[in-house]
Amino acid sequence: AGANGNLRVCTNSHEEKAVTLTGGVTINGDIVLGPGSDPQETLWRVPRMLTSINGSVRVAEVEAPVEVVEIPALPDRGRLSVSGHEVVTLPGGLYRFHDIQISGNGTLIFTGPAEVYVEEDVQMSGKGGIETASQLPTNLSLYVKGAHVSLRGDTDVFARLVAPNATVEISGNGDLYGAVTGREIIVRG
């Protein structure tokens, strides 16, 4: 939660375009950039007139701690692929997958609180997506060790996403509720 809204986007990076907002993106909250950042370089808005930030933009004095993803010794369920009009329902619990791909109208449903560990990448696109118990972000934690997470589509996502080694791309007409940690985060409207 940000001081001026319901979202806080933070980065430890001070590199050019570390936070990129493309298209009709609205951030209802604050953006905190890494120590030593030049906000004109680190925060990239394309085009500026179609993006809006309803909170503050500031530079942090010190780096924030970043959670490391360690894959626990759970049974490896391999690739989880949900596509077409397929619906996969899983009870709450702990899960480990090699990678996750959800496309088309495919839907992954968790009926209770779940922690999901992914060794490689997560790709979600289309009108399906992931449904969490009671649509609460605190009921789903996705821990991704891979280098790429793509959340594209028309559905809302309610989750805590921890992917400190990944470029996280969020695009489409859906909204994201929860928290995201990534090496780089790109948001397209």
N, C-alpha and C positions, 0 to 999 in steps of 0.2 A: 504494500500500500504506500502510495506517495503522499506527501504532505498536501499537495494540491489536487488530488484526484485519486483514482483507484488503481493506478499503475505506476511503477517506478522502473525505468530502464537504466541499467547500470553497466558500465564496462570498466575494466582495468586498463584497457588499451588507450594509447594516445596517438595511434597511427591514423593516417588519413582514411576516412570512410569506415571507421570501426563500427559506427552505428549508421546504417543506411535506411532511409525511409523513401520508398518509391511509390508514386501514384497517390491515390486518395487515402492516405493513412492519417488517422487521428490518434494521438497518444493522449489519453485522459489521465494525465499525471506528470511526473517529473522524469528528467533524463539526467543521469549522473555520469560524467566522463572521467576517464582515468587521469591520475596525477600528471601534470605537465601538458595536458591537452590544450589545443587551440580549438574552441568550439566550432569555428568556421571550417576547420579541416576534418576534425574527428567525427562530427555530426554532419551527415550528407543527406540533403533533402532534394528529391528530384521529382517533378519540378516543385520548387519552394511554395508556389501558390496553391498547390493541391495537397500539401501536407500541413498538419497543424499540431501544435503541442499546447495543451491546456494547462500545463504546469510550468515549472522552471527548468532551465538548463544550467547546470553548474559543473564545476571541475572538483573532483574529490582531492582531499589533501593527502590521503594514503590509499594504497591498494586494498580492495576488499578481499577477504579470504575466499578461495574458490574450492568447492567440493571436488574431490577426486572420485572417479567411478571405478570401483573394484567389483568385478563380477564374482558373486558368491558361488560356492560349490553346490549348485542346483542342477538337476537334470537338464541337459541341453535339448530343447524342443526343436532345434533347427530353424528353418525359415517359416515364418508365419505369413501366409499370403491369403488375403481375403479380396475377392473381386466379383464383378458382375453384380448380382443381387444376393450374393451369399451373406449369411449372418452367422458369425461365430460368437457363441456365448460362453464366457468363462466365469467361474466363481471367483470371489476375492481370494487373494493369496499372493505367493511369491512365484514369479515366472522368469525363465531365462530362454531367450531366443537368439539365434545367430543374427537375423535381421527381420524387419517387419515391413511388409508392403500391403497397403490397402488402396484399392482403386475402384473406379466406377461407383456403383451403389453399394459396394461391400461395406459391411458394418461389423466392428468388433465391439462386443458389449461385455463389460465387467459388472457383475451383479453385487459385488461387495468391494471394500477397499483392497487395492492391489498395488504391488510393487513389481515392475517389469524391468528386467535387465537385458540390454541388447548389446551384443558384442560388436556388431558392425553398424549398419545404417538403418534409418527409419524413413520410409517414403509413404506419404498419404496424399491421395488426390481424388477428385470426384465429389459425389454427393453423399457418400457414405461417411465413414470415419470411425471414431472411437466414442462410445458412450460409457460414462462412468456412473457408478452408483449414485443416485440422487442428483446427478449432474453437478457434483461438488469437486472442485480442483483438488482438495485434500484427499479424495478417495482414489486418486491414481498418481503414482510417481513413476516416470519413465527415466531410467538411467541408461544413457547411451555412451558406449566407449568409442564408437566409430567416428568418422570424419565428416559425415553429412547427415542432416535431418532436413527433410522437405515436408512442410505441411501446406499443401495446396488443395483448395477445394471450397466447397460451399457449406460446410458444416462447422458448427462451433466445437471447439476442443476445450475440455475442462481437465487440466492436468498440471502437474509439476514436472517440468522437463529439465533434466540435468545432463548436459552434453558438453563438458568443458573442452573437448578436443574437436568439436564439430563446427562447421558452418551451418547455422540454422536459418533456413529460408522459410518465411511465413508469407503466404500470398493467397489471394482468392477473396471470396465474399464472406467467409466464416470469421468468427471472432475467437480469440484465444483468451481463456480465463484461467489464471493460475500464475505460474512462475516459469521463466526460462533462463537457463544458464548455458552459454555457448561460447566458443572461441571467437566467433563472429556471428552477428545476428543481422539478417537482411529482411526487412518487412516491405512487402509490396501490397498496394491497396486491393 
